[in-house]
């Protein structure tokens, strides 16, 4: 009986285990996978698309090294992309999140991998269609390559053209193609022409004078002509505009500040007296209010207002202390200077005395040498036999 009961109990336990779902059951795995995928999708959406979605070589525009047919194909593709991007930009029902862009790029990759095999045969026939291209397009291609390699979004063909035209305009502005520079050049030319004309007229006048001189030496009629010419010149000079001497010019005054006399800076003692008087006046409420308003306005204007007698007293004390310190320092300096002067003087006098003494000693030595001649001069020191 005991064995049967144990078997029955074991059977009951087996039924209970089959009824509850295990953690490795397919239903639990599906839910877990779904939750994980949602979590990773949310993480992907947090990252900006320009950092997450890669820019493959197919998405990039044409670059040097491709054939002309391939370049044309890429150009057509860029035009289509421009139209699509404009439509997508204006479409409010299409949010451009990173997840959507990722899915789109994956789908395009799959489609392009299927189409690559069909397009290989058609590329060889279209290689030699175009023979010449404008320099503007080549510049645009280079600029677009740089922009796509460095920038975040693919740059359109029209934007590159605009950039190129802008660059050309900047370069032309750097040259002398502006209307202002042209005017300057024209003015310079006019000035040069005027100078040339003046030089020519001077030369002609000198030649005419020489001719007149030659004619005058030949006949009196030439003299008369020359006199007439000189009279005409004098009359012309007289007819010139005479500068009026009676005109008087008034003085133009720009600012009245120059004529205003600057106020002399009052001493601290006078300012203290003034502040004390103001304190007495401030006892009257009306006058005190006026004085306070005036002080506030001057402070707002950036002027210094010395109306506190306590602060003025403190500043006077500080100045007095500073003066005392400076006076003490000056006295010490005078003492040190006098001491140094006396030391130098004493040293100098000692040096002079030493020089005089040495000079005397040298003279004595010379004199003794002169007197000491053997058999004639010399001092008697004693006899030989002593």
WOGI-V599013 format. One record per residue. N is the residue number from 1. SS is DSSP state (H for helix, E for strand, - for the rest). OMEGA is omega in whole degrees, 0 to 359 (* if undefined). NEAR is the number of other ideal C-beta (glycine too) atoms within 10 Angstrom. Layout:
n->N ss->SS omega->OMEGA near->NEAR
n->N ss->SS omega->OMEGA near->NEAR
This chain:
n->1 ss->- omega->180 near->5
n->2 ss->H omega->179 near->6
n->3 ss->H omega->181 near->7
n->4 ss->H omega->180 near->8
n->5 ss->H omega->179 near->9
n->6 ss->H omega->178 near->10
n->7 ss->H omega->179 near->10
n->8 ss->H omega->178 near->10
n->9 ss->H omega->178 near->9
n->10 ss->H omega->179 near->9
n->11 ss->H omega->179 near->9
n->12 ss->H omega->179 near->9
n->13 ss->H omega->180 near->9
n->14 ss->H omega->179 near->8
n->15 ss->H omega->180 near->8
n->16 ss->H omega->180 near->8
n->17 ss->H omega->180 near->8
n->18 ss->H omega->182 near->8
n->19 ss->H omega->180 near->6
n->20 ss->- omega->182 near->7
n->21 ss->- omega->179 near->10
n->22 ss->- omega->180 near->9
n->23 ss->- omega->180 near->7
n->24 ss->- omega->179 near->7
n->25 ss->- omega->183 near->11
n->26 ss->H omega->180 near->8
n->27 ss->H omega->179 near->9
n->28 ss->H omega->179 near->12
n->29 ss->H omega->179 near->11
n->30 ss->H omega->180 near->10
n->31 ss->H omega->179 near->11
n->32 ss->H omega->180 near->11
n->33 ss->H omega->180 near->10
n->34 ss->H omega->180 near->10
n->35 ss->H omega->179 near->10
n->36 ss->H omega->180 near->10
n->37 ss->H omega->177 near->10
n->38 ss->H omega->181 near->10
n->39 ss->H omega->180 near->10
n->40 ss->H omega->176 near->11
n->41 ss->H omega->177 near->13
n->42 ss->H omega->178 near->10
n->43 ss->H omega->180 near->10
n->44 ss->H omega->180 near->16
n->45 ss->H omega->178 near->15
n->46 ss->H omega->180 near->8
n->47 ss->- omega->177 near->12
n->48 ss->- omega->186 near->10
n->49 ss->H omega->183 near->18
n->50 ss->H omega->177 near->12
n->51 ss->H omega->187 near->9
n->52 ss->H omega->183 near->14
n->53 ss->- omega->183 near->17
n->54 ss->- omega->175 near->8
n->55 ss->- omega->181 near->15
n->56 ss->- omega->182 near->11
n->57 ss->- omega->179 near->6
n->58 ss->- omega->180 near->11
n->59 ss->- omega->181 near->16
n->60 ss->- omega->180 near->14
n->61 ss->- omega->181 near->21
n->62 ss->- omega->179 near->19
n->63 ss->- omega->183 near->16
n->64 ss->- omega->184 near->9
n->65 ss->- omega->178 near->7
n->66 ss->- omega->176 near->12
n->67 ss->- omega->183 near->15
n->68 ss->H omega->179 near->15
n->69 ss->H omega->178 near->17
n->70 ss->H omega->178 near->16
n->71 ss->H omega->179 near->19
n->72 ss->H omega->179 near->16
n->73 ss->H omega->180 near->17
n->74 ss->H omega->177 near->18
n->75 ss->H omega->178 near->16
n->76 ss->H omega->179 near->10
n->77 ss->H omega->179 near->14
n->78 ss->H omega->177 near->19
n->79 ss->H omega->177 near->13
n->80 ss->H omega->179 near->10
n->81 ss->H omega->178 near->15
n->82 ss->H omega->181 near->15
n->83 ss->H omega->180 near->10
n->84 ss->H omega->181 near->10
n->85 ss->H omega->178 near->14
n->86 ss->H omega->179 near->11
n->87 ss->H omega->180 near->10
n->88 ss->H omega->180 near->10
n->89 ss->H omega->182 near->9
n->90 ss->H omega->181 near->8
n->91 ss->- omega->182 near->10
n->92 ss->- omega->183 near->5
n->93 ss->- omega->182 near->4
n->94 ss->- omega->176 near->11
n->95 ss->- omega->182 near->8
n->96 ss->- omega->176 near->12
n->97 ss->- omega->183 near->13
n->98 ss->H omega->180 near->19
n->99 ss->H omega->180 near->16
n->100 ss->H omega->179 near->13
n->101 ss->H omega->178 near->15
n->102 ss->H omega->180 near->17
n->103 ss->H omega->181 near->11
n->104 ss->H omega->181 near->12
n->105 ss->H omega->178 near->15
n->106 ss->H omega->179 near->11
n->107 ss->H omega->179 near->10
n->108 ss->H omega->177 near->13
n->109 ss->H omega->181 near->13
n->110 ss->H omega->180 near->9
n->111 ss->H omega->182 near->10
n->112 ss->H omega->178 near->13
n->113 ss->H omega->177 near->9
n->114 ss->H omega->184 near->9
n->115 ss->H omega->185 near->10
n->116 ss->H omega->182 near->10
n->117 ss->H omega->182 near->8
n->118 ss->H omega->185 near->8
n->119 ss->H omega->183 near->11
n->120 ss->H omega->183 near->9
n->121 ss->H omega->185 near->8
n->122 ss->H omega->183 near->10
n->123 ss->H omega->185 near->12
n->124 ss->H omega->183 near->10
n->125 ss->H omega->187 near->9
n->126 ss->- omega->186 near->14
n->127 ss->- omega->189 near->11
n->128 ss->- omega->182 near->10
n->129 ss->- omega->182 near->10
n->130 ss->- omega->181 near->11
n->131 ss->- omega->183 near->6
n->132 ss->- omega->175 near->4
n->133 ss->- omega->181 near->12
n->134 ss->- omega->178 near->8
n->135 ss->H omega->180 near->8
n->136 ss->H omega->180 near->13
n->137 ss->H omega->178 near->15
n->138 ss->H omega->178 near->11
n->139 ss->H omega->179 near->16
n->140 ss->H omega->178 near->22
n->141 ss->H omega->180 near->20
n->142 ss->H omega->181 near->14
n->143 ss->H omega->181 near->17
n->144 ss->H omega->177 near->24
n->145 ss->H omega->180 near->17
n->146 ss->H omega->183 near->12
n->147 ss->H omega->182 near->18
n->148 ss->H omega->178 near->17
n->149 ss->H omega->184 near->10
n->150 ss->H omega->186 near->7
n->151 ss->- omega->182 near->12
n->152 ss->- omega->181 near->11
n->153 ss->- omega->179 near->11
n->154 ss->- omega->183 near->17
n->155 ss->- omega->182 near->18
n->156 ss->- omega->182 near->18
n->157 ss->H omega->179 near->18
n->158 ss->H omega->178 near->12
n->159 ss->H omega->179 near->15
n->160 ss->H omega->178 near->23
n->161 ss->H omega->177 near->16
n->162 ss->H omega->179 near->12
n->163 ss->H omega->182 near->16
n->164 ss->H omega->179 near->17
n->165 ss->H omega->178 near->11
n->166 ss->H omega->181 near->10
n->167 ss->H omega->178 near->12
n->168 ss->H omega->179 near->12
n->169 ss->H omega->179 near->10
n->170 ss->H omega->180 near->9
n->171 ss->H omega->179 near->10
n->172 ss->H omega->177 near->11
n->173 ss->H omega->179 near->9
n->174 ss->H omega->178 near->9
n->175 ss->- omega->180 near->8
n->176 ss->- omega->180 near->10
n->177 ss->- omega->179 near->10
n->178 ss->- omega->178 near->12
n->179 ss->H omega->179 near->7
n->180 ss->H omega->181 near->8
n->181 ss->H omega->177 near->11
n->182 ss->H omega->178 near->11
n->183 ss->H omega->179 near->10
n->184 ss->H omega->179 near->12
n->185 ss->H omega->179 near->11
n->186 ss->H omega->179 near->10
n->187 ss->H omega->178 near->10
n->188 ss->H omega->179 near->10
n->189 ss->H omega->179 near->10
n->190 ss->H omega->179 near->10
n->191 ss->H omega->178 near->10
n->192 ss->H omega->180 near->10
n->193 ss->H omega->179 near->10
n->194 ss->H omega->179 near->10
n->195 ss->H omega->178 near->10
n->196 ss->H omega->180 near->10
n->197 ss->H omega->178 near->10
n->198 ss->H omega->178 near->10
n->199 ss->H omega->179 near->10
n->200 ss->H omega->180 near->10
n->201 ss->H omega->178 near->10
n->202 ss->H omega->179 near->10
n->203 ss->H omega->180 near->10
n->204 ss->H omega->179 near->10
n->205 ss->H omega->179 near->10
n->206 ss->H omega->178 near->10
n->207 ss->H omega->180 near->10
n->208 ss->H omega->179 near->11
n->209 ss->H omega->179 near->12
n->210 ss->H omega->179 near->10
n->211 ss->H omega->179 near->11
n->212 ss->H omega->179 near->16
n->213 ss->H omega->179 near->11
n->214 ss->H omega->180 near->10
n->215 ss->H omega->181 near->14
n->216 ss->H omega->179 near->16
n->217 ss->H omega->182 near->9
n->218 ss->H omega->187 near->9
n->219 ss->- omega->180 near->10
n->220 ss->H omega->179 near->8
n->221 ss->H omega->177 near->10
n->222 ss->H omega->179 near->16
n->223 ss->H omega->181 near->14
n->224 ss->H omega->180 near->11
n->225 ss->H omega->181 near->14
n->226 ss->H omega->178 near->15
n->227 ss->H omega->178 near->11
n->228 ss->H omega->179 near->10
n->229 ss->H omega->179 near->13
n->230 ss->H omega->177 near->11
n->231 ss->H omega->178 near->10
n->232 ss->H omega->179 near->10
n->233 ss->H omega->179 near->10
n->234 ss->H omega->179 near->10
n->235 ss->H omega->178 near->9
n->236 ss->H omega->179 near->9
n->237 ss->H omega->179 near->8
n->238 ss->H omega->181 near->8
n->239 ss->H omega->178 near->8
n->240 ss->- omega->183 near->7
n->241 ss->- omega->178 near->5
n->242 ss->- omega->181 near->7
n->243 ss->- omega->180 near->6
n->244 ss->- omega->182 near->6
n->245 ss->- omega->185 near->5
n->246 ss->- omega->183 near->4
n->247 ss->- omega->177 near->6
n->248 ss->- omega->181 near->4
n->249 ss->- omega->178 near->5
n->250 ss->- omega->179 near->5
n->251 ss->- omega->179 near->4
n->252 ss->- omega->179 near->5
n->253 ss->- omega->180 near->9
n->254 ss->- omega->179 near->6
n->255 ss->- omega->176 near->7
n->256 ss->- omega->183 near->7
n->257 ss->- omega->183 near->8
n->258 ss->- omega->182 near->7
n->259 ss->- omega->179 near->7
n->260 ss->- omega->177 near->8
n->261 ss->- omega->179 near->5
n->262 ss->- omega->179 near->6
n->263 ss->- omega->178 near->6
n->264 ss->- omega->180 near->6
n->265 ss->- omega->180 near->7
n->266 ss->- omega->175 near->12
n->267 ss->- omega->183 near->10
n->268 ss->H omega->180 near->14
n->269 ss->H omega->179 near->10
n->270 ss->H omega->177 near->10
n->271 ss->H omega->177 near->17
n->272 ss->H omega->178 near->20
n->273 ss->H omega->180 near->14
n->274 ss->H omega->179 near->15
n->275 ss->H omega->177 near->18
n->276 ss->H omega->178 near->12
n->277 ss->H omega->178 near->11
n->278 ss->H omega->178 near->17
n->279 ss->H omega->178 near->14
n->280 ss->H omega->180 near->8
n->281 ss->H omega->182 near->12
n->282 ss->- omega->177 near->15
n->283 ss->- omega->172 near->8
n->284 ss->- omega->188 near->11
n->285 ss->H omega->182 near->8
n->286 ss->H omega->179 near->7
n->287 ss->H omega->178 near->12
n->288 ss->H omega->178 near->14
n->289 ss->H omega->178 near->11
n->290 ss->H omega->181 near->13
n->291 ss->H omega->180 near->16
n->292 ss->H omega->178 near->13
n->293 ss->H omega->180 near->10
n->294 ss->H omega->179 near->12
n->295 ss->H omega->180 near->15
n->296 ss->H omega->180 near->11
n->297 ss->H omega->180 near->11
n->298 ss->H omega->176 near->13
n->299 ss->H omega->178 near->11
n->300 ss->H omega->178 near->8
n->301 ss->- omega->177 near->7
n->302 ss->- omega->178 near->6
n->303 ss->- omega->177 near->9
n->304 ss->- omega->181 near->6
n->305 ss->- omega->179 near->12
n->306 ss->- omega->182 near->15
n->307 ss->- omega->179 near->17
n->308 ss->- omega->183 near->14
n->309 ss->H omega->180 near->17
n->310 ss->H omega->180 near->9
n->311 ss->H omega->178 near->12
n->312 ss->H omega->177 near->19
n->313 ss->H omega->179 near->13
n->314 ss->H omega->181 near->11
n->315 ss->H omega->177 near->15
n->316 ss->H omega->178 near->15
n->317 ss->H omega->180 near->10
n->318 ss->H omega->179 near->11
n->319 ss->H omega->179 near->11
n->320 ss->H omega->178 near->10
n->321 ss->H omega->179 near->10
n->322 ss->H omega->179 near->10
n->323 ss->H omega->178 near->10
n->324 ss->H omega->179 near->10
n->325 ss->H omega->180 near->10
n->326 ss->H omega->179 near->10
n->327 ss->H omega->178 near->10
n->328 ss->H omega->178 near->10
n->329 ss->H omega->180 near->10
n->330 ss->H omega->178 near->10
n->331 ss->H omega->178 near->10
n->332 ss->H omega->180 near->10
n->333 ss->H omega->179 near->10
n->334 ss->H omega->179 near->10
n->335 ss->H omega->181 near->10
n->336 ss->H omega->180 near->10
n->337 ss->H omega->180 near->10
n->338 ss->H omega->179 near->10
n->339 ss->H omega->180 near->10
n->340 ss->H omega->179 near->10
n->341 ss->H omega->180 near->10
n->342 ss->H omega->179 near->10
n->343 ss->H omega->179 near->10
n->344 ss->H omega->181 near->10
n->345 ss->H omega->179 near->10
n->346 ss->H omega->179 near->10
n->347 ss->H omega->180 near->10
n->348 ss->H omega->180 near->10
n->349 ss->H omega->177 near->10
n->350 ss->H omega->179 near->10
n->351 ss->H omega->179 near->10
n->352 ss->H omega->179 near->10
n->353 ss->H omega->179 near->10
n->354 ss->H omega->180 near->10
n->355 ss->H omega->180 near->10
n->356 ss->H omega->180 near->10
n->357 ss->H omega->179 near->10
n->358 ss->H omega->179 near->10
n->359 ss->H omega->179 near->9
n->360 ss->H omega->181 near->10
n->361 ss->H omega->179 near->10
n->362 ss->H omega->179 near->10
n->363 ss->H omega->179 near->10
n->364 ss->H omega->180 near->9
n->365 ss->H omega->179 near->9
n->366 ss->H omega->181 near->9
n->367 ss->H omega->180 near->10
n->368 ss->H omega->179 near->10
n->369 ss->H omega->179 near->9
n->370 ss->H omega->183 near->8
n->371 ss->H omega->185 near->10
n->372 ss->- omega->172 near->11
n->373 ss->- omega->186 near->9
n->374 ss->- omega->177 near->6
n->375 ss->- omega->183 near->5
n->376 ss->- omega->182 near->7
n->377 ss->- omega->179 near->9
n->378 ss->- omega->180 near->10
n->379 ss->- omega->180 near->7
n->380 ss->- omega->179 near->5
n->381 ss->- omega->181 near->5
n->382 ss->- omega->180 near->6
n->383 ss->- omega->182 near->6
n->384 ss->- omega->184 near->4
n->385 ss->- omega->181 near->4
n->386 ss->- omega->* near->4
